[in-house]
Amino acid sequence: GGLGREPGNYAEYTVLEEHIAQPKPASLDFVQAAGGPLVLITAWEALFDRARLSTGQTVLVHAGAGGVGHVAVQLARWAGAQVAATVGSTEKAAFVASLGVERTIDYHREDFVEAVMEWTAGRGVDVALDTVGPEVFSQSQAAVAHYGDLVTLLDPGPDMNWKEARNRNLRIGFELMLTPMLRDDLPKARDHHGEILRRCADLVDKGLLRIEVTETFPLEQAAEAHRRIEEGHTQGKRVLTID
């Protein structure tokens, strides 16, 4: 595995520049802490840097029980927003409800756009975060209020129909936390990652944010961990451990 331009993350040791490292939350062990940085930075940037989320707004988080999703719903609640989240099972619905989600939407049983419109009295949410892919991103355009924000972590693809987004005058945001790691000329963005991790560590140690690690796998079972994710059995984070 690799992150940014550096290959070989599935290893016992790696070399990194000192300024990239940040102290882990004191209340977490190393397994829990390992599940944090990527999802913490991604969720924070998506909500606060891309969507500029503010107190009192409404937010829809897709795959709210997933790695990025379960952090995003907590951060949105901490910021004073009302949160809805899509999930794929009753178990995941209970999980996100325990994190403060007010409206859980089982996408197997409900049309999420209709559910959002009912929840917001026909207005739509102020912010929608797509962590799933092009089809969900496309459908989400109709669930966002006029002049709202729609942020995606993925490439919408070349065939996206932007008509609904244009008619609603939506602000579209793309979140890729790897950007500062792929370039050498974005030092402020790299420093911002450190700021995010320090702030999130404080929230974790105060009991206001948690990293849910649902499964661990020894390093030699990395392929099995990927298989589980590909099958859709994703709730919280999965961590590879090294003895």
Long-range contacts (C-beta under 8 A, 24 or more apart in sequence): 1-222, 3-38, 3-178, 3-181, 4-178, 4-181, 4-182, 5-181, 5-182, 6-181, 10-219, 10-222, 10-240, 12-219, 12-242, 19-190, 19-191, 19-194, 20-190, 20-193, 20-194, 22-194, 22-197, 22-198, 22-201, 23-198, 23-201, 24-201, 25-200, 25-201, 25-202, 25-204, 25-205, 26-201, 26-205, 27-204, 27-205, 28-204, 28-211, 31-213, 31-216, 31-239, 31-241, 32-211, 32-213, 32-239, 33-211, 34-239, 35-67, 35-211, 35-212, 35-213, 35-236, 35-237, 35-238, 35-239, 36-197, 36-200, 36-204, 36-211, 37-197, 38-67, 38-177, 39-67, 39-68, 39-71, 39-211, 39-237, 40-71, 40-196, 40-197, 40-200, 40-211, 41-177, 41-193, 41-196, 41-197, 42-68, 42-71, 42-153, 42-175, 42-177, 43-68, 43-71, 43-72, 43-75, 44-75, 44-196, 44-199, 44-200, 45-175, 45-177, 45-196, 46-72, 46-129, 46-151, 46-153, 46-173, 46-175, 47-72, 47-75, 47-76, 47-79, 47-127, 47-129, 47-151, 48-75, 48-79, 50-149, 50-151, 50-173, 50-174, 50-175, 51-127, 51-129, 51-149, 51-151, 51-171, 51-173, 52-149, 53-79, 53-81, 53-126, 53-127, 53-149, 54-79, 54-80, 54-81, 55-79, 55-80, 55-81, 56-80, 56-81, 56-82, 57-81, 57-82, 57-125, 57-126, 57-127, 58-82, 58-83, 58-84, 58-119, 58-120, 58-125, 58-126, 58-127, 58-145, 59-83, 59-84, 59-125, 59-126, 59-127, 59-128, 59-129, 60-84, 60-85, 60-86, 60-112, 60-116, 60-125, 60-127, 60-128, 60-129, 60-140, 60-143, 60-144, 61-85, 61-86, 61-101, 61-128, 61-129, 61-131, 62-86, 62-112, 62-128, 62-129, 62-130, 62-131, 62-132, 62-136, 62-140, 63-87, 63-88, 63-131, 63-132, 63-234, 64-92, 64-96, 64-99, 64-101, 64-104, 65-92, 65-95, 65-96, 65-234, 65-235, 65-236, 66-131, 66-234, 66-235, 66-236, 67-234, 67-236, 67-237, 68-131, 68-153, 69-96, 69-129, 69-131, 70-95, 70-96, 70-99, 70-212, 70-235, 70-236, 71-209, 71-211, 72-129, 72-131, 73-99, 73-100, 73-101, 74-99, 74-100, 74-208, 74-209, 74-210, 75-209, 76-127, 77-101, 78-203, 78-208, 78-209, 81-126, 81-127, 84-115, 84-116, 84-119, 84-125, 86-112, 88-232, 91-235, 92-235, 95-212, 95-235, 95-236, 112-139, 112-140, 112-143, 113-139, 113-140, 113-142, 113-143, 116-143, 117-143, 120-145, 124-148, 124-168, 127-151, 129-153, 130-154, 134-159, 134-160, 141-165, 141-168, 141-170, 144-168, 144-170, 146-170, 147-171, 149-173, 151-175, 211-236, 211-237, 212-236, 212-237, 213-237, 213-238, 213-239, 214-238, 215-239, 216-240, 216-241, 217-241, 218-242, 218-243
